[in-house]
Structure formats: C-alpha cells, structure tokens
Amino acid sequence: MPPRTRLYRHGTLQAEDFPVADISEHLADDAAVVWLDLCAPSREDLSVISEELGLHDLAIEDAVLEHERPKLDRYGSHLFLSAYSVKLDEASGALSKQEVAAFVTGNALVTVRKSEDFDIGQVVANWDESPELAKYGVGFMLYGLLDYVVDSHFDAVQSLDGQIEALEDQLFDEASKDKALQRRTFQLRKSLVVLRRVVLPMRDVVTSLLRRDLHMVDPQLQPYFQDVYDHVLRATEWTESLRDLVSTIFETHLTLRSNHVNIIMKQVTSWAAIIAVPTAITGFYGQNLPYPGFGQSQGFWTSTIVILTLSGLLFVLFRRKDWI
C-alpha cells in the first residue's frame, strides 16, 4: 500500500497524502506536525526518513522485525513504541493480533504497520472525531493511536466474557457434547493467554508516557492518557479473572464427568446385584441332588417367590439410595 501522510499546522489539518519527499520541507516549520504511515516497509524504505528524524538503528530493526513485545523505548531524539491491536473471531474463538510500531519525535509521528490487517483508518477516524485536540501536536496523534489499540483490547475481552458465559450455560446442559465443549474451552483459554501477553505490557507503556520528564504528553492531554491507562487496567484485570474462570470451567467439567461416571457405575452395580439373585437361586435349584420340593410344583413357586421378593427388596433399597 502507498504511504499515507498528514500535515497539521497550528492544530489544523493542512494537507493529506502528500509525497514523502515533502516531509523534510514541512519539518523545517516549527509549527508543523507530520504523520507518516508505512505498511510492511523494508529497512531500505525506513532509511528514507531515518536520517531526517534521527532514528536509531535498533529502533528501525525492531520496526521491521515481527512479533516484538509491546514496549516503549526511549532514544536520544525519539521514542519507539510497539503495540498490538486484537480481534476475536466469535465463531471459532480464535484471537488474531495486528502489530504496529511507531516512531515518536517532537513534531512527527511515523507509524509502521506489519500488515494491512491493522485498521489505520480507524485511527485516523479517532483523530477526526477530536479536532479540538489537534493543537497538542504529536501527543494528540499518539493518544488517538493508543486509544484505538486499547479499545480493541477492551472489545476483545468483553466479547470473550460473553463467550465464556455461554460456556457456563453449556456446562450443565445435558444435551451438550463433551468434545465440542472441551475444544471451545481450550480455544478460549488459548485466546486469553494471547490477549494477556498483549495487554499486560501496555500498563508499562502508558505509565512511561505519563512521566513528566519525557515532555511528550501535554498537561492538557494528561486526563486523556489517564483514561487510556484506566482502560488498560480494566482490560488487564478482566483478562486475569477470565483466565481463572476458564480454568474453573474446565475443572468443573472434568468433575461433572467424573461424577457422571460414578453414577453410571453405581447403577450398573445395582442392577448386577439384582440380577445376581435369580442367578444364584436358579443355580441352586438346578443342582443334580434332591432338595425340598424337588420334582414338585411347589418347589417352582417357592423359588419364584424368593427371586421376586429378594429382587424387589434390592430394587427398593437401591432406589431409596438413588442408585437406580
């Protein structure tokens, strides 16, 4: 995708999608704030602006490499931010993450998306929804970026909460299938692990930005970044509680299945005991020796009455114990 650019001057949007070569000219104006967005650039692509903005080689390397940990690094002339937006597929329960890196200077923000899956259009929409904050320069754009990232975390954990509630309903549903429930539980637990790895480091990222010695966040923007920090804390705590809940659901499911097996074993044993009565009596009367009632009809009726009586007593006893 072609690079996207924006120029703000005195808090007003002056130009958009201008050539990257014009960035140097705009940065010469102290009142100008420039945004540049690159999608899946190579190291050579970043070298075009690295000298202009004084970007550190290690930061450029991190921007090109994938699967970096969410972090905020401080270099002499700029900050380097790495973060992830996330999206939950409710049908499968799988969580996908989209990586973005950002170089933050005094009058420029350069975002580097690792793929087109990161919705930079929504970040731009966040900026356009709050034009009154544009006068705060790079801090305003950084807030819009972080707000989108953290909102995606919050939406994902909220959706996961609904999915886990559905699991709780299935847990005590006799019609539910064990394999489907176990597979769903495992997938949601896996998604929560991925989400935790993305959300947890964001606390340190936002906390570092709120430090006054960085002089990156204008005092007027402090409440906005504090709001982002509150959302990060809520998403983190919510994720931790859901991880515990999923583990509890999985353990409860195993316990229920174990109890169900025990009930079946009691039922089978009870019926086996009842069946053993006629087997024992008919076996006794089937021996090749004379016995009371041998060759007489009363012997048949006696054995039949004994079988029915003992089997009935065992059935009533097991029924009262709820074994049958």
Buried (B, 14 or more C-beta within 10 A) or exposed (E): EEBBBBBBBEBEBBBEEBEBEEBEEBBEEEEBBBBBBBBEBEEEBBEBBBEEBEBBEEBBEBBBEEEBEBBBBEBEEBBBBBBBBBBBEEEEBBBBBBBBBBBBBBBBBBBBBBEEEBBBEBBBEBBEEBEEBBBBBBBBBBBBBBBBBBBBBBBBBEBBBEBBEEBEEBBEEEEBEEEEBBEBBEBBBBBBEBBBBBBBBBBEBBEBBBEEEEEBBBEEBEEBBEEBBEBBBBBBEBBBEBBEBBEEBBEEBEEEEEEEEEEEEBBEEBBEBBEEBBEEBEEEBEEEEEEEBEEEEEBEEBBEEBBEEBBEEBBEBBEEEEBB
